[in-house]
Amino acid sequence: MDYTYKLEFKVRDYECDLQGVVNNGVYQNYLEHARHELLLDRGVDFAELAKNNINLVVVRAELDYKTPLTSGDQFWIGVNVEQPSKIRFKFSQDIYRSSDDKLVLKAKITGTALNARGRPFVPEVISNLFN
């Protein structure tokens, strides 16, 4: 699959649970970091949006775990983004172990932005990502 953005990582010891694999909740941190880096790469500053009362929020997260990562594993995340409606945007994200490009996780993260009144919308800086 082709991705509009890729980011590489390495598993740190403290991200693993007693079974020696990455804790399932840690994957959401990896995915979030990749989304933020994609936005920064495209000139969208997440923190600056918040200062301007535009808050990007996740409204749905679908994660399909395929293969666990362990301490020291290097991996990469591929990201694609689309706008399925006037008030939603969706990130399709896949995690692959670098040593063999084995699929680790498939995720679909749906988000929106909330304006100062708490109403959902897609700001222009985000909708420009889809043009």
C-alpha positions, 0 to 999 in steps of 0.5 A: 500500500502507498502511504502519504506519510511514514514515520519510523520508531523503536520500541523502548523497554518501558513500553512493554508489559510483563509478557514482554510485548508492547502494551496494547494502549501504547500503540495508541500513543504511537499512532497519535505521534504519527498523526501529529508529525504528519500534521506538522510536516504539512504545516499544521501546528496542533498546539497553535490550533488549540490556542486559537480555540480549534481542538482536534479530537478523536471520536472513534478508534478502530484498532486491529492487532495482528502481531506483537512488538517486543523491546528493541523492535524497530517499526514504521507507521504508514498514514493516509488521511481522507475526509469522509464527511463535512465534519469528520476526517479519518486517518488510516494507519498501519504499523509494520515491523521493520525487520520483515515488514510484517503487519503489526496493527491496522487502525482507522482513527476518525476525528473532528475539530471543535470550535470555541462553542464546541461545535464540530467542523473541519477547519480549512487547514485540515481540509487543505490536506485533502486537496 
